[in-house]
Amino acid sequence: MKSRKRRYCLVSLAALVLGLPGAALAQGNSAQRFPEMNFVMGGMGAFNYTAALQGPFEHNFGAKLAPIVLWNMSSDFLFEGHFEFELEDGETQTHLEYAQIDYQGLKNIQVVAGKFLVPFGVFGQRLHPVWINRLPSMPLLYVDAEEVGAMGHLLPVISDIGVMLQAAAPLGSDWDLDLSVYVTQGPRAATGSAEASRSPAGSPLGRVALDLVSPGGVDIPNVAFGTNFEENNKDKMVGGRLGFVGASGLEFHVSGMHAAYDAEDQLAFNGLDVAAWWDHGPYRVRGEGAVLWQQFDTPGGVQTLRSPGYYLQVSRRIGKFEPVLRWSHLLDREVEGTSVMPRVRQISEGIDYWFHPSVVSKIAIEENLDGPDRLLVQWGFGF
Amino acid sequence: MRYNAKDRRPLGISRAAASLVGLILTLALASPAAAQSAAQSATQVARGAQLYARSCNRCHDVRSPMERTDREWATIIGHMRARANLTQADAEAILAFMQSTNLPEGGGSGASVGLTDPPRGGSASRVAAQEARRLEAMRRRSPGQLAEALPLEWAVLRYLASVSETGPVPPGGG
C-alpha cells in the first residue's frame, strides 16, 4: 500500500515537471520555441557599518555583492541565478541563493525547478534584498549573512532544492489568489560545530536553531536548510503558501511546511506562518508571525521544541525620506511547557533616504531590550 | 451659457478627455483590424499601468521604464513574474506598459539614462526629457495617487503618441 502511494507520488511529480511544459509546447507554439535568447544581469550590493552602543565599543564594516543573472531561453523558459559574495573575517564568502528554471508558458501556473527561495512566510522570498528591506537588519524572525551572532533568530531565509508550482488567479475584481506548493530536499540535523554555525558554502543562511538544551539536559539539534545536496533521509519537505492579495493594498498569506530532519525519518520539523500587509498611500505596514515545532530524541522519548515569534513594521514615505519603526519579538522557546530560552525583544528605529528607487541609505538604532543596543548604517544598491 | 469658473475641470481630467477623443479618432481612421489591435493594446497598456503602480509597488519602489531596454524588460518581467507570482496576462500587461513608455530607441541602462539625467539635443531628446520629467513627477506620488493617475492621464497619452508615430505596438513587441 505504501509502495503504491509512493509510486503515485513519483508519477505525479514527474508529470508535474515534464508533462505541463511538454503539453503546452505541443499545443502549437513550436514556431515560437527559442525565438530569441536574452541574457540580463542585475542584482544588488551593500555596504554595512555596525557599532555596539553599550558595553565594550565594538564596530565593524561589511560589504556584499549579489549579482543576479537572468537567461531568457524563450518566452516560456527563464533561468535565474543569484550568487552572493561577502567579505567576512578577512575572507570572501560565497553563497548560491538560488539557481532555478521557471516554466512560464501557462496562463495561471508557473513551474519552478532547482534551488529556489522557499515561500515560507513572505519576508524571506520577497522582502529581504537590501534595496527592498526598509531597515539595515532583518526582523528577529529571520537571519541574514550580516547577522552572525544576532540574538535568537528563528528562521533562515530558506533556499532549498526541489520543485515548486505557483498559481495565481483573480478572485473577482478586487482580490487575487496567490498559491505556491513545493517539495524540496528539506532540512537535516547539523551535527558538527562547523555545520551548526554555518552552511558548507560559508554562509549562516540555513541555520535554524541556537545551542539549546532541553530541561532534561539533552542537546537540541540544530537544523540546517539548503545544505542537503546529498540527502540524508528519504523524507522530503512539503509545504505551501496561500495568499489573498487585494487591490486596496491589503494582503494576507498563510504558510505551512512539514519535514523530517533525522536519518530515520522519525523527527518532524513543522512550521506555520501568517503574514499581513497593508499599503495605504505613503504608509506601508508589514506584519508576520511564525511558530516552529521541532521534535528531538531524549532518553524518555520524543519531545518537541516550540519556537514562536513575530514582527510588526510601519514606515511612511515623506519625499525622499522614509522613517521606519519595527517591533520584533521572539517569545520563550519551550519544551513541553518549560522555557529553554527566554524571550528576545527588539525595537528598531530608522530613517531611509532614497536617492533612486533602488539606491538607499539607511541609518537605524536597534534597541535590544534583552541585550546591548546597536547602531546600523547601510547603503543598499539594486541594479 | 455663461462660462463659470467653477465649471473648470482639473488638468488631469482634460487630458483624460483629450486622450479619449484621440483614441476614438485614431480608431476611426485606422483599419478595423488595426483599430481592434490598437484598442486591445491600449487596454492592455492601461491595465499594465495600473498593475505597475500596484503590484511592483507592493515590495519595492517602481523602477523607471527607461532604466532598461525593451528586450531586457521582457526578461526582467519574467523574473518578477516568478518572484511576485503574477499571471501571464498581468506580466504581459506590465511589460506592454514598460515598453510603451520606454524611450523610442528602446531605452538604455539606468546608469546612462537616469530619471534626472535625460539625453540632450534634438526633438526626440525633448520628448525624452519631457518623459523624464513626467516619470520624476510620477515617482514622487504615493502609490495610491499613482494608481489613480496613471491609466488615462499618462499611459494612454503616451501610447497614443506612439501609435500616431509608428502604428500600433504589437503585444510583447519591443
Interface residues (C-beta under 8 A of the other chain):
Chain A: E36 N38 F39 V40 G42 I68 L70 W71 N72 S75 L78 E80 Q100 D102 Q104 L106 K107 N108 Q110 V112 Q125 R126 L127 W131 I132 Q166 A167 A168 A169 P170 D176 D178 L179 S180 G243 V245 A247 G249 E251 W277 D279 H280 G281 P282 R317 G319 W354 H356 P357 S358 G382 F383
Chain B: R54 N57 R58 C59 H60 D61 V62 R63 S64 R68 R71 E72 A74 T75 I76 G78 H79 R81 A82 R83 A84 N85 L86 T87 Q88 A89 D90 A91 G110 G114 L115 R139 R140 S142 P143 G144 Q145 G172
